[in-house]
Amino acid sequence: MKRRPTSAESRTPGPVRNLVLVLGDQLDRRSSAFDGFDAGQDAVWMAEAAGEADYVPSHKARIVLFLSAMRHFREALAAEGVRVHYRRLEDPENRGTLALELRAACRVLKPRKLVIVEPGEWRVREDIRAAAKKAGADLEIRQDRHFLATHEDFDRFAGGKKQLRMEFFYRGMRRKTGLLMAGEKPEGGRWNYDADNRGAFPKEGPGKVPAPVSFLPDSITREVMELVEKRFAAHPGSLRHFDWPVTPGQAGKALRDFVENRLFLFGPYQDALWTGQPWLYHSRLSSSMNLKLLDPREAVQAAAEAHGRRSAALACAEGFIRQIIGWREYVRGVYWRYMPDYIGMNALGASLPLPSFYWTAQTEMQCLREVIGQTLEYGYAHHIQRLMVTGLFALMLGVVPREIHRWYLAVYVDAVEWVELPNTLGMSQFADGGIMASKPYAATGKYIDRMSDYCRQCRYDPARTDGGSACPFSVLYWDFLLRNRDRLARIPRMGLQLRNADRLAPAEGRAIRRRADALRDAIDFREYRP
């Protein structure tokens, strides 16, 4: 039986040829970092750093997921006989940042070379580069084979285009992978079944939805949970429901559970929302893919095979596959093409801080109370809850894009910057001026009413923009169009919405602007400090 590694190994000297650096979102034994790995000459370095949990006030469940998955990965490597130099968060010698820990490891181990797969965050990549330089160590950054498209692939797609559109990138990925293809044409004759994937539940709701498979915390996870509750007690979120996959085996089981029990209804109801139903028909696989516990190829292949054996309709399989080989790959391409400038973009000139209720869920708006409360409880919300509830309100209120970005990065267990930032700044907040999306996703409260039961339990009326029951979303929608009229006029797809705004009588428009200002004046914007 292989011995269990201890943190003391990070202090054990010994000749090291290649020191393979493994970050918390790179837990893939088949990654390019391990190409040519020789257990007799090479070693692995991993470090838990409080600075990564405090860079934004991370949800407790997010911290537990990363640390538990890292410790399980260390155990798996040690079982193979791999020498792992691992720094635990609670070690008295822990220096608090990845950079300082790496420099310290280099002083002791004196590796000939450092090897790492490209980090998923520009900041971390630059920190690792700077640490290696200060340590006088050669650093080799290798391509991340987890993804289906390379940076060069995306640059070829983007080169010379005035506007980037995911749909055309996605079609190229379908051709490249052969998924749901009939020769050179898409199976079924259509590339995209998005129009079939916008269904709302009937008035009685979704009925009984199969619960996703749950993974009870083992001894390693329980140890981490205890540590996080003590060390990060003031951080947002709860650990009462923590049951996320923390190993490749669990991630694979979660994939099979989704394909067998929920994929067949994921398609029509992927945009639907319902009170007290955090999961509905969604897969809960994004965290496993983002930590590299699950290969996206396995996920899309499983969906395609389910369609092939007629257990999932084409629209269901296509909708799921599009999220992975379309949006997921596309946002990564946007991130690396436009960073580091991308994080500071603010095309609509938004200037407000984030409302404090985003950290507490203490608001009278039922939709926000439900989604933020769910987020704090589980560290999870599905894409429409993020885009068309929390993101929509921040967009129309006028929150600084970087502030809402920091919130999304903090509170969701699947948040890694390469995927979170473009989705937030680009798709949700339109801060990039149209790089990611062809128009701002702006809507009144009627959209939320149509897609959910939230408005039934709310004191506000989504059809009203005046009086005490006026819906803040509906008021802010018209205010958003009026406030940004000149900027939005340059966007072709905003024409209909702007023409509707232009039909408002001047007095009505002024009244709406005053109500929007009153809404802002009533919001508590005090900064959240854990």
Order of alpha helices (4+ residues) and beta strands (2+ residues): beta-beta-alpha-alpha-beta-alpha-beta-alpha-beta-alpha-alpha-beta-beta-alpha-alpha-alpha-alpha-alpha-alpha-alpha-alpha-alpha-alpha-alpha-alpha-alpha-alpha-alpha-alpha
